[in-house]
Every structure is written in C-alpha cells, then in structure tokens.
Amino acid sequence: MYKDNKGQEVKPKKYTWKVVYKDGSTLEQFENGQYHYISEVDFGSVERLIVNRFEDKQNIFTTLVTPETKLFIYHYRTKPHWSKVFLRTEVFGLKFKGSNNAVYVHILPDQNVVISPHDKVDIGQHIIDNSNM
C-alpha cells in the first residue's frame, strides 16, 4: 500500500516514473510505501527520467534531461472504432524551452511505444493485436 503526503492511499499505475538527479540520488513515484507527486521533483537537478512497468520494473524508456528541456507527464483516453471501451494511453515527454517543439512518448494499451512530435496519436493505427482489448 502506498500513501501520498496527505496520508491518502494511492494505487500504483501500470507505468511509473523515476528521476535520477545529477548527484546520483533518485526519486521514484512509488517507493517505500510513499507515493510522490511529479510536483515534488526538483526539475532543475534532474539528469534522467526513467519509465518502468510497475509490476516487474521493466524499463520502458529512459531519456536524458537538459536545462533546455522541460518534462511533462499525462494520459488520455480514446475509443478506437474496433473497441467497445475507452483505452488509456500514457504520455511522457520533453518540451524544448523557447520553442513549440516537443517529443511525446506514447505508451499504448498494448505496451507498444510510439515516439511522436504530436500530443496524441491514433492508437487504432498503431496497435497490432487488439484481441485483448
């Protein structure tokens, strides 16, 4: 069981983040029974963002963070024409300061990863096997 800084129980998501600071220390979204909000991250000191699958800690992707970039994390739900339900896509990315350019890493419901310059992707074009959705 994990609790946030207000004592509220928080259930782990499918994917979790971990930041590695320039001094080698780390902050994980879920660690030692504690849930950390992304707002707790000292972004000015981050060297790397790591995204893992929660259940087995398998690395999904790692990216370097520089002073010229800003991290963002969000999700969205879409309903492809072949699906009876809305499907959740996790998005992690970097925005380049002083421009409108960004890199979006979309983790699709089937665990495929799509790297795109767009904030949303048509998951119906990217999911190969939708038999389990």
C-alpha positions as CSV (number, residue, x, y, z in Angstrom):
1,M,0.0,0.0,0.0
2,Y,1.2,3.5,-0.9
3,K,0.2,6.8,0.7
4,D,0.7,10.3,-0.6
5,N,1.9,13.2,1.6
6,K,-1.7,13.8,2.9
7,G,-2.0,10.2,4.1
8,Q,-4.4,9.2,1.2
9,E,-4.0,5.7,-0.2
10,V,-2.8,5.7,-3.9
11,K,-2.9,2.7,-6.1
12,P,0.1,2.2,-8.4
13,K,-0.5,2.8,-12.1
14,K,0.7,0.4,-14.9
15,Y,3.7,2.7,-15.6
16,T,5.7,4.6,-13.1
17,W,8.4,7.2,-13.3
18,K,11.8,7.5,-11.6
19,V,14.1,10.5,-11.8
20,V,17.9,10.4,-11.4
21,Y,19.4,13.6,-10.1
22,K,22.7,15.0,-11.2
23,D,24.2,13.9,-7.8
24,G,23.2,10.3,-8.3
25,S,20.2,10.3,-5.9
26,T,16.8,9.2,-7.1
27,L,13.1,9.8,-6.5
28,E,10.6,7.2,-7.6
29,Q,6.9,7.8,-8.0
30,F,6.2,4.7,-5.7
31,E,8.9,3.9,-3.1
32,N,9.0,2.6,0.5
33,G,5.2,2.9,0.9
34,Q,5.2,6.5,-0.3
35,Y,3.6,8.0,-3.4
36,H,5.4,11.0,-4.8
37,Y,3.7,13.6,-7.0
38,I,5.5,14.9,-10.1
39,S,5.4,18.3,-8.4
40,E,7.8,17.0,-5.8
41,V,10.6,16.6,-8.4
42,D,13.4,19.2,-8.4
43,F,13.4,19.6,-12.2
44,G,16.5,21.9,-12.2
45,S,18.6,19.0,-10.8
46,V,17.2,16.1,-12.9
47,E,19.6,14.2,-15.2
48,R,17.4,11.4,-16.4
49,L,13.8,10.3,-16.5
50,I,13.2,6.6,-16.4
51,V,9.8,5.0,-17.0
52,N,9.2,1.4,-15.8
53,R,6.3,-1.0,-15.9
54,F,5.3,-1.2,-12.2
55,E,4.6,-4.9,-11.9
56,D,8.1,-6.1,-12.9
57,K,10.1,-2.8,-13.0
58,Q,10.9,-3.5,-16.7
59,N,12.4,-0.4,-18.3
60,I,10.1,1.1,-21.0
61,F,12.4,4.0,-21.8
62,T,15.0,6.4,-20.4
63,T,15.7,9.9,-21.5
64,L,18.3,12.5,-20.6
65,V,17.0,15.8,-19.3
66,T,18.9,19.0,-20.0
67,P,18.4,22.6,-18.9
68,E,16.9,23.3,-22.3
69,T,14.1,20.8,-21.8
70,K,11.0,20.5,-19.5
71,L,9.5,17.2,-18.6
72,F,5.7,16.5,-18.8
73,I,3.6,13.5,-18.0
74,Y,-0.1,13.0,-18.7
75,H,-2.6,10.4,-20.1
76,Y,-5.6,10.5,-22.4
77,R,-8.4,8.1,-23.3
78,T,-9.6,7.3,-26.8
79,K,-12.0,4.8,-28.2
80,P,-10.8,3.3,-31.5
81,H,-13.5,2.1,-33.9
82,W,-12.8,-1.6,-33.0
83,S,-13.0,-1.1,-29.3
84,K,-16.1,-1.3,-27.0
85,V,-14.3,0.7,-24.3
86,F,-12.1,3.8,-24.0
87,L,-8.4,2.9,-23.8
88,R,-5.8,4.8,-21.8
89,T,-2.5,6.0,-23.3
90,E,0.2,7.2,-21.0
91,V,2.4,10.1,-22.3
92,F,5.8,11.1,-21.1
93,G,7.8,13.7,-22.9
94,L,10.1,16.7,-23.2
95,K,9.3,20.2,-24.4
96,F,12.2,22.3,-25.7
97,K,12.3,25.7,-23.9
98,G,12.0,28.7,-26.2
99,S,10.1,26.8,-28.9
100,N,6.9,24.9,-29.6
101,N,8.8,21.7,-30.3
102,A,8.4,18.6,-28.1
103,V,8.9,14.9,-28.1
104,Y,6.0,12.8,-26.9
105,V,6.5,9.2,-25.9
106,H,3.1,7.4,-26.0
107,I,2.8,4.1,-24.2
108,L,-0.2,2.4,-25.8
109,P,-2.6,0.0,-24.0
110,D,-0.8,-3.0,-25.7
111,Q,2.6,-1.7,-24.3
112,N,3.9,-0.6,-27.7
113,V,5.7,2.7,-27.6
114,V,5.2,5.4,-30.2
115,I,7.5,8.4,-30.3
116,S,5.9,11.4,-32.0
117,P,6.0,15.2,-32.3
118,H,2.2,15.1,-31.6
119,D,0.4,15.2,-28.3
120,K,-2.0,12.5,-29.3
121,V,-1.7,9.6,-31.7
122,D,-4.4,7.5,-33.4
123,I,-3.9,4.2,-31.5
124,G,-6.0,2.4,-34.0
125,Q,-3.2,2.8,-36.4
126,H,-0.5,1.5,-34.0
127,I,-2.0,-1.4,-32.1
128,I,-1.2,-4.6,-33.8
129,D,-3.2,-7.1,-31.8
130,N,-6.4,-5.8,-30.3
131,S,-7.8,-9.1,-29.4
132,N,-7.2,-8.5,-25.6
133,M,-8.8,-5.0,-25.5
